[in-house]
Amino acid sequence: MTKHKTGTREEWLAARRELLAAEKEHTRAGDELARRRRELPWVRLEKEYKLQTEHGPKTLRELFAGRSQLLVYHFMFGPHYQGGCPTCSSTGDSVDGVLVHLEACDATMIFVSRAPIEKLLAYRKRMGWRFPWASSYESDFNFDYGLSAADGTPRGPSEPLLEANELAVLKLLHEQPAIRQGMPSIVANNSSATGTSVDGYFSEGHGFSTFAREGDAVYHCYSSYARGTEFLMSYYGILDRAPKGRDEGDQPMSWMRRHDEYQR
């Protein structure tokens, strides 16, 4: 006998209609947020970043691949990592199949990490992905967009782009090691899986940034971090509609592994 509330079909229909009204309101609110994202002012890039790719060095402008929009997922894979972040890897699984559809809408999507390109390409081969992956190993790109820190704390122009709470967490982790004892188990799992310490793991961050190109000019349009990238993790949208939801208790993502590491 289930412990979950049960009812008649009529009771279900009445509750479903009430929920449907709330879901439609949520959809309309999402449409409004999308409109406001599009209306953000664009910031013209003065610095010309050069990233390493499987086809040699490319400027950010060249990474657009002839399209007018560039979408960047900042994947946690630092130079000292032995493997990519498992959580970011789940995002890679979710994104890989949509590239052709994005390209049909005049948008190129790439992944960027600070590990050397050889490490990134070897890991991509292991995971069976196809998306373009670029290395910012010899570039300021990750630092300037708030994704990497040399000593566990953000530096330079990265600080204004980080949400205040994320910046505070990074600083606390650096300054007060005892706080790490209360971190979710996913942190220990991921740092171990990437072959780093918690300090080393948190020297990199994940995020999503968009850029636009008009002629020779490139503009930064949008960036989001932390749960602001959850829209890329398609499995959560599916689980949110499953009978048990995410079913993660007080340890979010603790179940998550790379797709070739689950026991089946």
QUIZISUL-V763364 format. One record per backbone hydrogen bond with DSSP energy under -1.0 kcal/mol. CO is the residue of the C=O (numbers start at 1). NH is the residue of the N-H. If there is no record, write none. Layout:
CO|NH ; CO|NH
//
This chain:
8|12 ; 9|13 ; 10|14 ; 11|15 ; 12|16 ; 13|17 ; 14|18 ; 15|19 ; 16|20 ; 17|21 ; 18|22 ; 19|23 ; 20|24 ; 21|25 ; 22|26 ; 23|27 ; 24|28 ; 25|29 ; 26|30 ; 27|31 ; 28|32 ; 29|33 ; 30|34 ; 31|35 ; 32|36 ; 33|37 ; 34|38 ; 35|39 ; 37|40 ; 43|220 ; 49|60 ; 51|58 ; 52|135 ; 53|56 ; 56|53 ; 58|51 ; 59|63 ; 61|64 ; 62|65 ; 64|67 ; 68|213 ; 69|108 ; 70|211 ; 71|110 ; 72|209 ; 73|112 ; 74|207 ; 75|77 ; 76|85 ; 77|115 ; 78|81 ; 85|89 ; 86|90 ; 87|91 ; 88|92 ; 89|93 ; 90|94 ; 91|95 ; 92|96 ; 95|98 ; 98|102 ; 99|103 ; 100|104 ; 102|105 ; 102|107 ; 103|106 ; 108|71 ; 110|73 ; 111|134 ; 112|75 ; 113|136 ; 116|120 ; 117|121 ; 118|122 ; 119|123 ; 120|124 ; 121|125 ; 122|126 ; 123|127 ; 124|128 ; 124|129 ; 132|111 ; 134|113 ; 135|52 ; 136|139 ; 140|144 ; 141|145 ; 142|147 ; 143|146 ; 147|205 ; 155|158 ; 156|159 ; 158|161 ; 159|162 ; 163|167 ; 164|168 ; 165|169 ; 166|170 ; 167|171 ; 168|172 ; 169|173 ; 170|174 ; 171|175 ; 172|176 ; 176|179 ; 177|180 ; 178|181 ; 179|182 ; 180|183 ; 184|187 ; 185|189 ; 186|190 ; 187|191 ; 188|192 ; 189|193 ; 190|194 ; 191|196 ; 192|195 ; 194|82 ; 197|201 ; 198|202 ; 201|204 ; 203|149 ; 207|74 ; 208|224 ; 209|72 ; 210|221 ; 210|222 ; 211|70 ; 212|219 ; 214|217 ; 217|214 ; 218|45 ; 219|212 ; 220|43 ; 222|210 ; 224|208 ; 225|228 ; 226|229 ; 227|230 ; 229|232 ; 230|233 ; 232|234 ; 233|236 ; 234|238 ; 235|239 ; 236|240 ; 238|241 ; 239|242 ; 242|245 ; 248|251 ; 251|254 ; 253|256 ; 258|261
//
